[in-house]
């Protein structure tokens, strides 16, 4: 099912109740919207999908629900990160058994980890998890900083198929993407996250956009992605510029908190983020809804 | 059982096997050593006690083992941190039922948390956990940075009895301790961790030393603590200066990895840290053992 990871990978929230039980109806509605828009893959249980806050059992349930809903129409990448190596292996095995096409593995840390510890962690999960792996580089949540050399070293492990890296600032996009591409074997995709910076990273040669906005507004984000893929950088930049007010909100309040507010506002699901994360204050929500009304989002 | 938290609080490792099952014999041996030395309290399941890597069931087991071993001779502070607020409440309730005297609550994060989210988290756990709380400020592991104002705000919640803060650099000890003391009500203890910087923080008025070295060498750390308590700063500084080679190792390789190597070397238990954390390389272990042989540690 999984060919090379490229294009738009949409990362939805995982609606759940106050006890951490996944809202099946809400999740199906979010996923169906992504499948109808024909995104290139879905990043289930990413950071935005609150994988770190859900039990093993609920994570397995979410994958099962997604596999049923999508019925093979869209590849499913699943967050399998955990603090313990043995737990990440079990989560990879669970995800595979439930129908995942690849695992998103972030080096979640409490005790700060060394490069060698992170390498061994990926080696163990790639070897024993039975699932193709995407290196999930997200220093704002894991607090681990990958060097391009370490990404390259891990990318050479059998079973590693892609890397999801923070998009460089636009002015550094060409150099940043070139450095990563030079570090990573040609058959391993290098894609980017951090929606506000991704368009330039795609234009600079990034293979995929791992997108929070894409989890809610897949058609809007696909338009940018397809413009880049068609070689029309000017069109991609123009479409991206229209979204600048959304990117400002993401940077100010975190993309996760903003898309929770919007999913509720759009009537897609009524979920709140898992505590201790709080819903945004009413005045911030009002600002978000007013801003989004002025944008062409779909 | 718990009076005001002061003096030496010793933080041992929690020996466990590769599957994360606590080694009862090893833990009892470590705890008996601390009780015999008459430390002022024990910090069970702190960061060094790998609470973040152990299941709820094993954390409950560790508290039960500790309460049995100590039989009320030494107050037990127990790490109850978790990513989810409801889980931290359950862990506080478990710890209380198993015999803990207080809970150590760190604002463990994945999605970066706001001040208000951390405040509400502490409020919920203090209110529903049923256990006196120690604010556990450890930005190197939680990646949350407390301001003195936020510590002061949380310290005013009913049930909060102490704060465990990173000790300032020695040259900033007086100002740093004074700032915290001014922020926190008089009946709430302010103590410090980061062994290499604590002596000056105690001399500057810190009430307690939350100590990794103290979990393995309680008599050595008690000698420093008692010298400060007796008003003999010169003696405390002289004893602390003798430990400089140990502090250098802690800073270079992390105190957690060093005390795992030493607990094994001293024959106290055979545990390795939970993967992905790796045992230190043989050449580093050899350097540690050679250094420790030159020090008076007990």
Interface residues (C-beta under 8 A of the other chain):
Chain A: X18 X19 X20 X47 X50 X52 X53 X83 X84 X85 X86 X107 X108 X110 X111 X112 X113 X114 X116 X117 X118 X120 X121 X124 X140 X141 X143 X254 X256 X273 X274 X275 X276 X277 X278
Chain B: X18 X19 X20 X47 X50 X52 X53 X83 X84 X85 X86 X107 X108 X110 X111 X112 X113 X114 X116 X117 X118 X120 X121 X124 X140 X141 X143 X254 X256 X273 X274 X275 X276 X277 X278
